[in-house]
């Protein structure tokens, strides 16, 4: 018997082990060359047909498109140039009110870049040193602008100063260079500064419509270079109320913000900048006739409907019904809308008041008109009304009257019609043009009253006058004369039954 080699059992065991390994590996990882048996699906219970709910095929969930990534999407690109920066253009100008395109600011100074300096108005008509307006022979010279306020430079000088780029301030900007001397006063804010700003700006477009539409974009920012954030508010807070109502998206900057920009030591380019300066306006001929800085802005041509966007924004914001904001068809005025007469009383203010018995007589005469003709009469103390109520009342008023005073600023919100009238009471021989000029500028009629004497354009004294009793509390007034004037302005006839 042959002897079995001792290595043979070891070889056989090795082959058996390799066979077992490959068999197991093949069952766990079948290949396309091997037989693969699918697992048997689980047995499901039969479904009774009448209880079967057939699902509607579902549409795939909508997939929101992914916006393409844009580098620096929120960055306003700077203005760059290879040789010289864009030159400054004076778009429109009147003393105290100047609109520039491409004007620059660096270290707190405005720079007008031009290769033709003769096209730039005298700088004293553009801006001042911004100090308060005080009396004295040496005061006008102190207000004349210096190189610290504004400079006119060539494009080559601009390249040397600015380098090859400037920070872009896009959109329309308004810059006010006045101190706080007049700003925190409702009349001076609304009827001088704001009215002047909008009039100068509105001269850039002639497409204003009677319902207040225009292609002119609202200002992006309002910059005050000389006052703090707390110095523009009047005691009644009408300044911020009307400003937020007129331009809800307006951004406001103040002296500290102007300083912050200056201390970056980077040049800024305003795409469009309206510069307002009270001292500069006072050099103009219109101011010398009216003593109103806004009168200079009215030298610029504009649509007769220029004020409508502002007026309507403010009244809409106040909650006044649209039929009062828009007004009825003028041809149907007598039948569809009562006339509204509003007497703004100052009794109890401590200055510029009527004699009490004359105040009472005026109220009596106005109430007689109400009873006789069915018109609406209001005796309003503005400080007793909310701000919204003040604007609503003004927006409905046809004839507004009162002693010279801040309450008459509400005339800004009256709707101009052939009957719209402001009647202002003065002490005898006293006169100020604040409300007289503003009324006429907005296309309405103004009357002044000295007791029983009535005057209107063109028969108005040439100069304002402030006699000793201008601020008094015993101003005389003939209420019967005022009532007759109201009847005349509204065309009321005692024999006409239209109003009964």
Secondary structure, 3 states (H helix, E strand, C coil): CCCCCHHHHHHHHHHHHHHHHHHHHHHHCCCCCCCCCCCCCCCCCCCCHHHCCCCCCCCCCCCCCCCCCCCCCCCCCCEECCCCCCCCEEEEEECCEEEEEEEEEECCEEEEECCCHHHCCCHHHCCECCCCCCCCCCHHHHCECCCCCEEEECHHHHHHHHCCEEEEEEEEEEEECCCHHHHCCHHHHHHHHHHHHHHHHHCCCCCCCCCCCCCCCCCCEEEECCCCCCCCCCCCCHHHHHHHHHCCCCEEECHHHHHHHHCCCCCEEEEEEEEECHHHHCCCHHHHHHCCCHHHHCCCCCCCCCCHHHHHHHHHHHCCCHHHHHCCCHHHHHHHCCCEEEEECCCCCCCCCECHHHHHHHHHHHHHHHHHHCCEEEEECHHHCCHHHHHHHHHHCCEEEEECCHHHHHHHHCCCCCCCEEEEECCCCCECCHHHHHHHHCCCEEEEEEECEEECCCCCCCCCECCCCCCCCCECECHHHHHHHHHHHHCCCCCCCCCC
